[in-house]
């Protein structure tokens, strides 16, 4: 069976370890590219769009880390 090209909001939420509502907010804020399919307007996110989003997050995180060097006193964010 071929790998699916498009993912549901629930599938993306699971992959990103976040909620469906957070993924929906990312889509509606145009941070994560998606399409509406069918008369009921079900959202689908392309695998390449998800990969591009994650790559952009890595780049943004790298830039943030470069701008905020670690001084040893930082506390990690709560999960």
C-alpha distances in whole Angstrom, upper triangle without the diagonal:
4,7,9,12,14,16,18,22,21,18,20,23,21,20,24,25,27,28,26,30,30,27,28,31,30,28,31,33,31,30,27,25,24,23,24,22,23,27,27,26,23,23,19,19,18,16,19,22,21,21,24,26,26,27,30,31,31,33,35,35,37,39,40,41,43,45,46,46,46,49,49,50,47,45,41,40,39,35
4,6,9,12,13,17,20,20,17,18,22,20,19,22,24,26,27,25,28,28,25,26,29,27,26,29,31,28,28,24,22,21,21,22,20,22,26,25,24,22,21,17,17,15,13,15,18,18,18,21,23,23,24,27,28,28,30,32,33,34,36,38,38,40,42,43,44,44,47,47,48,45,43,40,38,38,34
4,6,9,10,14,17,17,13,15,18,17,15,18,21,22,23,22,25,25,21,23,26,24,22,26,27,25,24,20,19,18,18,20,19,21,25,24,23,20,18,15,14,12,10,12,15,15,15,18,19,19,20,23,24,25,27,29,29,30,33,34,35,37,39,39,40,40,44,43,44,41,40,36,34,34,31
4,6,7,10,14,14,11,13,16,15,14,17,19,21,21,19,22,22,19,20,23,21,19,23,25,22,22,18,17,15,15,16,15,17,21,20,19,16,14,11,11,9,8,11,13,13,14,17,18,18,20,22,23,24,26,28,29,30,32,33,34,36,38,39,40,40,44,43,44,41,39,35,34,33,30
4,7,10,13,15,12,12,16,16,15,17,20,21,21,19,22,21,18,19,21,19,17,20,22,20,19,16,14,12,12,14,13,16,20,20,18,15,13,9,8,6,6,8,10,11,12,14,16,17,18,20,21,22,24,26,27,28,30,32,33,35,36,37,39,39,43,43,43,40,39,35,33,33,30
4,7,10,12,10,10,13,14,13,15,18,18,18,16,18,18,14,15,18,16,14,17,19,17,17,13,11,9,9,11,11,14,17,17,14,11,9,6,5,4,6,9,9,10,12,14,14,16,18,19,20,22,24,25,26,28,30,30,32,34,35,36,38,38,42,42,42,39,37,34,31,31,28
4,7,8,6,6,10,11,10,12,15,15,14,12,15,15,12,13,16,14,13,16,18,17,16,12,12,9,10,12,12,15,18,16,14,11,9,5,5,6,7,10,10,9,12,14,14,15,17,19,19,21,23,24,25,27,29,29,31,33,34,35,36,36,40,40,40,36,35,31,29,28,25
4,5,5,6,9,10,11,12,14,13,12,9,12,13,10,10,14,13,12,14,17,16,16,13,12,10,10,10,11,13,16,14,12,8,6,5,6,9,10,14,13,11,15,17,15,16,20,20,20,23,25,25,26,28,30,30,32,34,35,35,37,37,40,40,40,36,34,31,28,27,24
4,5,5,6,9,10,10,12,10,9,6,8,9,6,7,10,10,9,12,14,14,14,11,12,9,11,11,13,15,17,14,12,9,7,7,7,11,12,15,13,11,14,16,14,15,19,19,18,21,23,23,23,27,28,28,29,32,33,33,35,35,38,38,37,33,31,28,25,24,21
4,5,5,6,9,10,10,9,8,5,9,10,8,9,13,13,13,15,17,18,17,14,15,13,15,14,15,17,19,16,15,11,10,10,10,13,14,17,15,13,16,18,16,17,20,21,20,22,25,25,25,28,29,29,30,33,34,34,35,35,38,37,37,33,31,27,24,23,20
4,5,5,6,9,10,10,10,8,12,12,10,12,15,14,14,17,19,18,17,14,15,13,15,15,16,18,21,18,17,13,11,10,9,11,11,14,14,11,14,16,15,15,18,20,19,20,23,24,24,26,28,28,29,32,33,33,35,34,37,37,37,33,31,27,25,24,20
4,5,5,6,8,8,9,8,11,10,7,10,12,11,11,14,16,15,14,11,12,11,14,15,16,19,22,19,17,14,11,9,8,10,9,12,11,8,11,13,11,11,15,16,15,17,20,20,20,23,25,25,26,29,30,30,31,31,34,34,34,30,28,25,22,22,18
4,6,5,6,5,5,5,8,8,6,9,11,11,12,15,16,16,14,12,14,14,16,17,18,21,23,20,18,15,13,12,11,13,13,16,14,11,14,16,13,13,17,17,16,18,21,20,20,23,25,24,25,28,29,29,30,30,33,32,32,28,26,22,20,19,15
4,5,5,6,8,8,12,11,10,13,15,14,15,18,20,20,18,15,17,16,19,20,21,23,25,23,21,17,15,14,13,15,14,17,16,12,14,17,15,14,18,19,17,19,22,22,21,24,26,26,26,29,31,30,31,30,33,32,32,29,26,23,20,19,15
4,6,8,10,11,14,12,11,14,16,14,15,19,19,19,16,14,16,16,18,20,21,24,26,24,22,19,16,14,12,13,11,14,13,10,11,14,13,11,14,16,15,16,19,19,19,21,24,23,24,27,28,28,29,28,32,31,31,28,26,22,20,19,16
4,5,8,10,12,10,9,13,14,12,14,17,17,17,14,12,15,15,19,20,22,25,27,25,23,19,16,15,13,14,13,14,13,10,11,13,11,9,13,14,12,13,17,17,16,18,21,20,21,24,25,25,26,25,29,28,28,24,22,19,17,16,13
4,7,10,12,10,10,14,15,14,16,19,19,20,17,15,18,18,21,23,24,27,29,26,24,21,18,17,16,18,16,18,17,13,15,17,15,13,16,17,15,16,19,19,18,21,23,22,22,26,27,26,27,26,29,28,27,24,21,18,15,14,10
4,7,8,7,7,11,11,11,14,16,16,17,15,14,17,17,20,21,23,25,27,24,22,19,17,16,15,18,17,19,17,14,16,18,14,13,17,17,15,17,20,19,18,21,23,22,23,26,26,25,27,26,29,28,28,24,22,18,15,14,11
4,5,5,7,9,10,11,13,14,15,17,15,14,17,16,19,19,21,23,25,21,20,17,15,15,15,18,18,20,18,15,18,19,16,16,20,20,17,20,23,21,21,24,26,24,26,29,29,28,30,30,32,32,31,27,24,21,18,16,13
4,5,5,6,9,10,11,12,14,15,15,13,15,14,16,16,17,20,21,18,16,13,11,12,12,16,16,19,17,14,18,19,16,17,20,20,18,21,24,23,23,26,27,26,28,31,31,31,33,32,35,35,34,30,28,25,21,20,17
4,5,5,6,9,10,10,12,14,14,13,15,14,16,16,18,20,21,18,16,14,12,14,14,18,19,21,18,16,19,20,17,18,21,21,19,22,24,22,23,26,27,26,28,31,30,30,32,32,35,35,33,30,27,24,21,20,17
4,5,5,6,9,10,10,12,11,11,14,14,16,17,20,22,23,21,18,16,13,15,14,17,18,19,16,14,17,17,14,15,18,17,15,18,20,19,19,22,23,22,24,27,27,26,29,29,31,31,30,26,24,21,18,17,15
4,5,5,6,9,10,11,9,8,10,10,13,14,17,20,21,18,16,13,10,11,10,13,14,16,13,11,14,15,12,13,16,16,14,17,19,18,19,22,23,22,24,27,27,27,30,30,33,33,32,28,26,23,20,20,17
4,5,5,6,9,10,10,9,10,10,12,12,15,17,18,16,13,11,9,10,10,14,16,17,14,13,17,17,14,16,19,18,17,20,22,21,22,25,26,25,27,30,30,30,33,33,36,36,35,31,29,26,23,23,20
4,5,5,6,8,8,9,11,11,14,14,18,20,21,19,16,15,12,14,13,16,18,19,15,14,18,17,14,16,19,17,16,19,21,19,20,23,24,22,25,28,27,27,30,31,33,34,33,29,27,25,21,21,19
4,6,5,6,5,5,8,10,13,14,18,21,22,20,17,15,12,13,11,14,15,16,12,11,14,13,10,12,15,13,12,16,17,16,17,20,21,20,23,25,25,25,28,29,32,32,32,28,27,24,21,21,19
4,5,5,6,5,6,6,9,11,14,17,19,17,13,12,9,10,9,12,14,15,11,11,14,13,11,14,16,15,15,18,19,18,20,23,23,23,26,28,28,28,31,32,35,36,35,31,30,27,24,25,22
4,5,8,8,9,9,11,11,15,18,18,17,13,13,10,12,12,15,18,18,14,14,18,17,14,17,19,17,17,21,22,20,22,25,25,24,27,29,29,30,33,34,37,37,36,33,32,29,26,26,24
4,6,8,9,11,13,15,18,21,22,20,17,17,14,15,14,17,18,18,15,15,18,16,13,16,18,15,15,19,19,17,19,22,22,21,24,26,25,26,30,31,34,35,34,30,29,27,24,25,23
4,5,6,8,11,13,17,20,21,20,17,16,13,13,12,14,16,15,12,12,15,13,11,14,16,13,14,18,18,16,19,22,21,21,24,26,25,27,30,31,34,35,35,31,31,28,25,26,25
4,6,10,13,15,19,22,24,22,19,18,14,14,12,13,15,14,10,10,13,11,8,11,12,10,10,14,14,13,15,18,18,18,21,22,22,23,26,28,31,32,32,28,27,25,22,23,22
4,6,10,13,16,20,22,20,17,15,11,11,8,10,11,11,7,7,10,9,6,9,12,10,11,14,15,14,16,19,20,20,22,24,25,26,28,29,33,33,33,29,29,26,23,24,22
4,7,11,13,17,19,19,15,14,10,9,7,8,10,10,6,8,11,9,8,12,13,12,14,17,17,17,19,22,22,23,25,27,27,29,31,32,36,37,37,33,32,29,27,28,25
4,7,10,13,16,15,11,10,7,6,5,7,10,11,8,9,12,12,11,14,16,16,17,20,21,21,23,25,26,26,29,30,31,32,35,35,39,39,39,36,35,31,29,29,27
4,6,10,12,12,9,8,6,5,6,8,12,13,11,12,16,15,15,18,20,19,21,24,24,24,26,29,29,30,32,34,35,36,38,39,43,43,43,39,38,35,32,32,30
4,7,9,8,5,5,5,6,9,11,15,16,14,15,19,19,18,21,23,23,24,27,28,27,29,32,32,33,35,37,38,39,41,42,45,46,45,42,40,37,34,34,31
4,7,7,5,5,6,7,10,12,15,17,16,17,20,21,20,23,25,25,26,29,30,30,32,35,35,36,38,40,41,42,44,45,48,48,48,44,43,39,37,36,33
4,5,5,7,9,10,14,16,19,21,20,21,24,25,24,27,29,29,30,33,34,34,36,38,39,39,42,44,44,45,48,48,51,52,51,48,46,43,40,39,36
4,5,8,11,13,17,19,22,24,23,24,27,27,27,29,32,31,32,35,36,36,38,41,41,41,44,46,46,47,50,50,53,54,53,49,47,44,41,40,38
4,6,9,12,16,18,21,24,22,22,26,27,25,28,31,30,31,34,35,35,36,39,40,40,42,44,44,45,48,48,51,51,50,47,45,42,38,37,35
4,6,9,13,15,19,21,19,19,23,23,22,25,27,27,27,30,32,31,33,36,36,36,39,41,41,42,44,45,48,48,48,44,42,39,36,35,32
4,7,10,13,16,18,17,17,20,21,20,22,25,25,25,28,30,29,31,34,35,34,37,39,39,40,42,43,46,46,45,42,40,37,33,33,30
4,7,10,13,15,13,13,17,18,16,19,21,21,21,24,26,26,27,30,31,31,33,35,36,36,39,39,42,43,42,38,37,33,30,30,27
4,7,10,12,10,11,14,15,14,16,19,19,20,23,24,24,26,28,29,30,32,34,35,36,38,38,42,42,42,38,36,33,30,30,27
4,6,8,7,7,10,11,11,13,15,16,17,19,21,21,22,25,26,27,29,31,31,32,34,35,38,39,39,35,34,30,28,28,25
4,5,5,6,9,10,11,13,14,15,17,19,20,21,23,25,26,27,29,30,32,33,35,35,39,39,40,36,35,32,29,30,27
4,5,5,6,9,10,11,12,14,15,17,18,20,21,23,24,26,27,29,30,31,33,33,37,37,38,34,33,30,28,28,25
4,5,5,6,9,10,10,12,14,15,16,18,20,21,22,24,26,27,29,30,31,32,36,36,37,34,33,30,28,29,27
4,5,5,6,9,10,10,12,14,15,16,18,20,21,22,24,26,27,28,30,31,35,35,36,33,32,29,27,28,25
4,5,5,6,9,10,11,12,14,15,16,18,20,21,22,24,26,27,28,29,33,33,33,30,29,26,24,24,22
4,5,5,6,9,10,11,12,14,15,17,19,20,21,23,24,26,27,27,31,32,33,29,29,25,24,25,22
4,5,5,6,9,10,11,12,14,15,17,18,20,21,23,24,26,27,31,31,32,29,29,26,24,26,24
4,5,5,6,9,10,11,12,14,15,16,18,20,21,22,24,25,29,30,30,27,26,23,21,23,21
4,5,5,6,9,10,10,12,14,15,16,18,20,21,22,23,26,27,28,24,24,20,19,20,18
4,5,5,6,9,10,11,12,14,15,17,19,20,21,22,26,27,28,25,25,22,21,23,21
4,5,5,6,9,10,11,12,14,15,17,18,20,22,25,26,27,24,24,21,20,22,21
4,5,5,6,8,10,10,12,14,15,16,18,19,23,23,24,21,21,18,16,19,17
4,5,5,6,9,10,10,12,14,15,16,17,21,22,23,20,20,17,17,19,18
4,5,5,6,9,10,11,12,14,16,17,21,22,24,21,22,19,19,22,21
4,5,5,6,9,10,11,12,14,16,20,21,22,19,20,18,17,20,19
4,5,5,6,9,10,10,12,13,17,18,19,16,16,14,14,17,17
4,5,5,6,9,10,11,12,16,18,19,16,18,16,16,20,20
4,5,5,6,9,10,13,16,19,20,17,19,18,18,21,22
4,5,5,6,9,11,14,16,17,14,16,14,15,18,19
4,5,5,6,8,11,13,14,12,14,13,14,18,19
4,6,6,9,12,15,16,14,17,17,18,21,22
4,6,10,12,15,16,14,17,17,18,21,23
4,6,9,12,12,10,13,14,15,19,20
4,6,9,11,10,13,14,16,20,21
4,6,8,7,10,11,14,17,19
4,6,7,10,12,15,19,21
4,6,9,11,14,17,20
4,7,10,13,15,18
4,7,9,12,15
4,7,9,12
4,6,9
4,6
4
